[in-house]
């Protein structure tokens, strides 16, 4: 089962998969160390490392078909405004993909 939502559209948004060339646009989102804390990252990571880690996680999830976050594009402005998606996770040794 696939959990990606590329090309899904709502009245105001378009969903698409994260792409490697999105890095510079995403980098400012990782300016604050607290972002890494909420994403279970090493607290000593700098902004660049936090963003790299996030990209690695997202692209790995795509490859493993274990879900992943979609980039949300505001149709009117064409700008990235956030992310949303479905993730498959193992909790207490139980795969929660069903």
Short mmCIF file of the C-alpha atoms (twelve columns), coordinates in Angstrom:
data_MODEL
# 
_entry.id   MODEL 
# 
loop_
_atom_site.group_PDB 
_atom_site.id 
_atom_site.type_symbol 
_atom_site.label_atom_id 
_atom_site.label_alt_id 
_atom_site.label_comp_id 
_atom_site.label_asym_id 
_atom_site.label_seq_id 
_atom_site.Cartn_x 
_atom_site.Cartn_y 
_atom_site.Cartn_z 
_atom_site.pdbx_PDB_model_num 
ATOM 1  C CA . UNK A 1  0.000  0.000  0.000  1 
ATOM 2  C CA . UNK A 2  1.302  3.433  -0.849 1 
ATOM 3  C CA . UNK A 3  0.901  6.351  1.510  1 
ATOM 4  C CA . UNK A 4  2.063  9.197  -0.704 1 
ATOM 5  C CA . UNK A 5  -0.380 11.849 -1.808 1 
ATOM 6  C CA . UNK A 6  1.354  13.468 -4.796 1 
ATOM 7  C CA . UNK A 7  -0.824 15.457 -7.152 1 
ATOM 8  C CA . UNK A 8  -3.674 15.554 -4.647 1 
ATOM 9  C CA . UNK A 9  -5.329 18.943 -4.814 1 
ATOM 10 C CA . UNK A 10 -7.749 20.879 -2.701 1 
ATOM 11 C CA . UNK A 11 -9.348 24.208 -3.454 1 
ATOM 12 C CA . UNK A 12 -6.253 26.059 -2.203 1 
ATOM 13 C CA . UNK A 13 -3.421 23.505 -2.091 1 
ATOM 14 C CA . UNK A 14 -1.420 21.138 -4.259 1 
ATOM 15 C CA . UNK A 15 0.426  18.220 -2.649 1 
ATOM 16 C CA . UNK A 16 3.699  16.950 -4.067 1 
ATOM 17 C CA . UNK A 17 6.651  14.878 -2.930 1 
ATOM 18 C CA . UNK A 18 9.725  16.508 -1.465 1 
ATOM 19 C CA . UNK A 19 12.528 16.946 -4.011 1 
ATOM 20 C CA . UNK A 20 16.247 17.358 -3.412 1 
ATOM 21 C CA . UNK A 21 16.168 20.794 -5.049 1 
ATOM 22 C CA . UNK A 22 13.750 21.958 -2.295 1 
ATOM 23 C CA . UNK A 23 16.613 22.024 0.229  1 
ATOM 24 C CA . UNK A 24 17.368 25.762 0.192  1 
ATOM 25 C CA . UNK A 25 13.699 26.633 0.561  1 
ATOM 26 C CA . UNK A 26 13.362 24.294 3.557  1 
ATOM 27 C CA . UNK A 27 16.597 25.345 5.274  1 
ATOM 28 C CA . UNK A 28 15.089 28.369 7.107  1 
ATOM 29 C CA . UNK A 29 12.545 26.051 8.773  1 
ATOM 30 C CA . UNK A 30 15.437 24.458 10.682 1 
ATOM 31 C CA . UNK A 31 16.962 27.702 11.985 1 
ATOM 32 C CA . UNK A 32 15.849 27.062 15.565 1 
ATOM 33 C CA . UNK A 33 17.326 24.196 17.625 1 
ATOM 34 C CA . UNK A 34 13.874 23.437 19.042 1 
ATOM 35 C CA . UNK A 35 12.798 22.154 15.632 1 
ATOM 36 C CA . UNK A 36 15.294 19.314 15.971 1 
ATOM 37 C CA . UNK A 37 13.995 18.500 19.432 1 
ATOM 38 C CA . UNK A 38 10.450 18.040 18.143 1 
ATOM 39 C CA . UNK A 39 11.752 15.832 15.326 1 
ATOM 40 C CA . UNK A 40 13.868 13.641 17.664 1 
ATOM 41 C CA . UNK A 41 17.182 14.864 16.299 1 
ATOM 42 C CA . UNK A 42 20.519 15.255 18.031 1 
ATOM 43 C CA . UNK A 43 20.378 18.542 19.940 1 
ATOM 44 C CA . UNK A 44 23.892 19.383 18.770 1 
ATOM 45 C CA . UNK A 45 22.942 19.441 15.086 1 
ATOM 46 C CA . UNK A 46 23.234 22.799 13.397 1 
ATOM 47 C CA . UNK A 47 20.667 24.194 10.961 1 
ATOM 48 C CA . UNK A 48 22.259 22.537 7.923  1 
ATOM 49 C CA . UNK A 49 22.497 19.156 9.672  1 
ATOM 50 C CA . UNK A 50 18.866 19.308 10.845 1 
ATOM 51 C CA . UNK A 51 17.662 19.996 7.321  1 
ATOM 52 C CA . UNK A 52 19.907 17.262 5.867  1 
ATOM 53 C CA . UNK A 53 18.586 14.768 8.423  1 
ATOM 54 C CA . UNK A 54 14.997 15.675 7.588  1 
ATOM 55 C CA . UNK A 55 15.625 15.231 3.868  1 
ATOM 56 C CA . UNK A 56 17.347 11.897 4.462  1 
ATOM 57 C CA . UNK A 57 14.374 10.679 6.514  1 
ATOM 58 C CA . UNK A 58 11.803 11.874 3.993  1 
ATOM 59 C CA . UNK A 59 13.572 10.431 0.956  1 
ATOM 60 C CA . UNK A 60 14.200 7.114  2.747  1 
ATOM 61 C CA . UNK A 61 10.510 6.852  3.622  1 
ATOM 62 C CA . UNK A 62 9.637  7.383  -0.025 1 
ATOM 63 C CA . UNK A 63 12.072 4.652  -1.109 1 
ATOM 64 C CA . UNK A 64 10.799 2.198  1.514  1 
ATOM 65 C CA . UNK A 65 7.173  3.063  0.762  1 
ATOM 66 C CA . UNK A 66 6.625  3.752  4.447  1 
ATOM 67 C CA . UNK A 67 4.736  6.955  3.867  1 
ATOM 68 C CA . UNK A 68 6.189  10.375 4.044  1 
ATOM 69 C CA . UNK A 69 5.488  14.020 4.174  1 
ATOM 70 C CA . UNK A 70 4.164  15.887 1.167  1 
ATOM 71 C CA . UNK A 71 5.092  19.445 0.346  1 
ATOM 72 C CA . UNK A 72 2.051  21.723 0.403  1 
ATOM 73 C CA . UNK A 73 2.004  24.372 -2.303 1 
ATOM 74 C CA . UNK A 74 -0.393 27.319 -2.102 1 
ATOM 75 C CA . UNK A 75 -2.038 27.403 -5.537 1 
ATOM 76 C CA . UNK A 76 -2.535 31.171 -5.643 1 
ATOM 77 C CA . UNK A 77 1.065  32.081 -4.794 1 
ATOM 78 C CA . UNK A 78 2.909  28.932 -5.875 1 
ATOM 79 C CA . UNK A 79 4.833  29.016 -2.592 1 
ATOM 80 C CA . UNK A 80 5.542  26.160 -0.236 1 
ATOM 81 C CA . UNK A 81 3.536  26.708 2.925  1 
ATOM 82 C CA . UNK A 82 4.019  23.488 4.846  1 
ATOM 83 C CA . UNK A 83 3.900  19.741 4.849  1 
ATOM 84 C CA . UNK A 84 1.445  16.969 5.593  1 
ATOM 85 C CA . UNK A 85 1.419  13.249 5.124  1 
ATOM 86 C CA . UNK A 86 0.923  9.741  6.354  1 
ATOM 87 C CA . UNK A 87 3.669  7.790  8.115  1 
ATOM 88 C CA . UNK A 88 3.989  4.085  8.841  1 
ATOM 89 C CA . UNK A 89 5.636  3.480  12.188 1 
ATOM 90 C CA . UNK A 90 6.501  0.501  14.352 1 
ATOM 91 C CA . UNK A 91 5.228  1.022  17.881 1 
ATOM 92 C CA . UNK A 92 6.008  -1.597 20.492 1 
ATOM 93 C CA . UNK A 93 7.223  -3.929 17.725 1 
ATOM 94 C CA . UNK A 94 3.897  -3.636 15.897 1 
ATOM 95 C CA . UNK A 95 3.736  -2.238 12.381 1 
ATOM 96 C CA . UNK A 96 0.848  0.205  12.263 1 
ATOM 97 C CA . UNK A 97 0.291  0.234  8.513  1 
ATOM 98 C CA . UNK A 98 -3.013 -1.623 8.531  1 
# 
